[in-house]
Amino acid sequence: MIVSVVFDVGETLLDDSREFGAWADWIGVPRHTFSAVLGAVTAEGRDNAETFTYFRPGFDLHRERTLREEAGQGERIDEEDLYPDSRPALATLRQAGLWVGIAGNQTARAAELLRDLELPVDQIATSAEWGVAKPDPRFFARVIEMAPGEPDEIVYVGDHRDNDIVPAKAAGLRTAFIRRGPWGHLWADDPAVHDTADWRISSLTELPALLSRLQ
């Protein structure tokens, strides 16, 4: 039985293209160059924050976020940043009687912006609000505290092998891997994903039918 579904944010619900482009503009490198280096970092299984240090050694991401906000170029999340299937899938799952949440590695500001979108979900939380980030097991302990049901009655949906699927499964959650964005495509056929993902999907709209069989 599945009681709750909790979603990662970047490249699961949100298309990060605009935000990555904004960062490229901020540090003064061509967008395609930034994307290429991000791809290389991703392929090596490293934290995407390391991308910035190739262009600016010693880059302080927290400080630069603050400077962007002060310059009026801070974080934005608009309806257009949502993947087209995000809102319909969230609504359908909720209408089916499931508890629906969002929890990802984002800033406190991102949490505010997501709440402003009035998505059809029961709760939104970010790593900055919790003070712990994926893949730390304590993050998934907080997911289990947040969402109703036993761990094996909670599904965590994400696109990242190392931050989402593997640690969520280790915490006892059910897992759904979505193939989109750089990480989703890179690891779609990875053995660890095959071993740990209960479902592998290409669209969030596939989830309601899959999960309805377990209710």
N, C-alpha and C positions, 0 to 999 in steps of 0.2 A: 504493500500500500504506500502511495506517495501522498504526503500531507502538504509539503511546502516546496517551492522552487525559488532558488536564489540566483541572481544573475551577476556576473562580472559586468564591468562597464565598457572600457575601451575595446573596440573591435568585437564586442559581443552585442551591446546595445547601441553604442556610438561609433560612427565612422570618425577615426582620429585624423583624417587627412588634413582638415583645416587647421587643427592645432599643431600638427607637425610642421605645416607650412608656415604658421605664425612663428614658430621657434626658429626655423631656418631664416626667416626675414629678420628676426630679432638679433641673431648672432652674425648676420651679414654673409651668409653663404647661399649659393643657388639651391633652390628647393630640390632639384634632382640630385645634387651632390649630397645634401643632407640625407635624402631617402636612400641613396646608395650605401652610405656609411651605416645608417640605421639597419639596413638589410644585412650588412656584413656582421655587425654586432649581434643581430638576431640569430643569424646562422651559426654563430659560435656559442649560442646559448647563454649570452651574457646579458646583464641588465641594460635595458635600452638607454638608461641615463648616462651610460658610459659613452654614448655617441657624442655628447657635447665635448668631452675632454679631447677628442681628436682635433677639434677646431679651436678649443680654448683650454689648454692644460690648467688644472685646478679649478675648473668651472664649478661654481656654487649654485646649484639648481634652486635652492630655497631663496637665496638672495636675488637671483635673476627673476624669479617669479614675482617677488616683491617689487622689483624695479619695473617690471612690465605693468603691474597694477598701477603703480604711481605714474607711469607714462600714459595711462589710459589704453593700454594694449594688453590688458590682463585676460585671464581665462574667460572663455565664452562657451556656453552650451545652448544651442538653439534647437528648435524643432527640426531644422534642416540637417542637423548633425546626427539625428537618429537614423539608424537603418530603417528602410520602409517597413520591414516586418516587425520592428520592435514593439511599437504601441499596440498593433492588432494582436500580437502573440500574448503580451502581458494581459490584455483585456480578456482574451479568450480563456486563458488559464484561470484568471480570477473568477470569471463567470462560471467556470466548471467547479468552483468551490475550493480551489487550492489557495493557500496563503502564498503571496508573491512578494519577494524582497529583492533589493539590490544591495550588493556589498562588493566594493572593489578597491584597488590601490589608487585612490584619488585624494585630492586636497579637501579641506573643509569647505573651501569655496565651491568646489565642484558639487559637493553635497547640496549646498544651497541652490545652485543653478539647476540641478536635477529636480529638486523639490519644486522649483518654480515652474517646471514643465507640467506639473500635476499629472504625472504618469499614473496609470491604474495599478498601483502597487500598495502594499500594506506598510512597508518600511524601507527607508534608504539609509545606508551607513557607508562611511569611507574609512580607509586606513588611518587618515589623519585624525579623524574623530575618535577612533578607537586607540590610537597610539601604538598600533602594531600593523605590519604590512605582510602580505603574502610574499613568500610561501611559508612564513612562520606558522607553526601549528597553532599558536595562540589566536591567530586571525580566524582560523576555522573553528576554534573553540567558541569564539564570539558569534560566528554564524550559527552554530548549534544553539547557543543561548538565545539568539534573536528569533530564530524560526521555530514554529511549533513542530512537534513530532520528534521521534527518535532519530538519531543520525541517519539510519538507513531508510528513513521516510522523507528525507530532505535531498533534493537534487540541486547540485551546484553546476551552473552552466557557464562555460568559459571557452576561450580560444587559445589559451596558453598552456602548453604541456607542463612546464615546471612551476608556474605560479598558480595554476587552476586545477588541472585534472589530477596530477599525481598527488599533491598534498591534500586535496579534498578527499580523494579516495583513501589516503592514509588515515584521515580523520574519521573514516567510517561513513562518509556521505556517498550517495549515488552521484554519478557524474555524467554530464552531457557535453561533448566537445563539438564546437561549431567551427566549420571550415570556412573562415574568411579573415581578411586582414593578413598581414605578413606572417604572424605566428601560426594562425590557423592553416594557411596553405603550406607553410614550411613543415609542420609536424603532422599533417593529416594522415600520413602513412607510417608514422613513427611507431615502432613496436611498443613503446611504453604507452602511447595513446591507445593502441589496440588492446593492450592488456588491462588498462585502468578505466577507460571510458565505457560506461554502460550503454551509451548511445553516441553515435557520430552523425551529425546533421549538417546540412548546408543552409538551412533557413530555420529561424525560430518558429515559423508557422508549422513545422513538423512536430513540435513538442506536444501540443495538446492531444493529438491522436495517439502518440506513443505512450504518454502518461495515463491516458484514460483507461488503458488496458490493465493498469495496476491499481485502480481505485475500487 
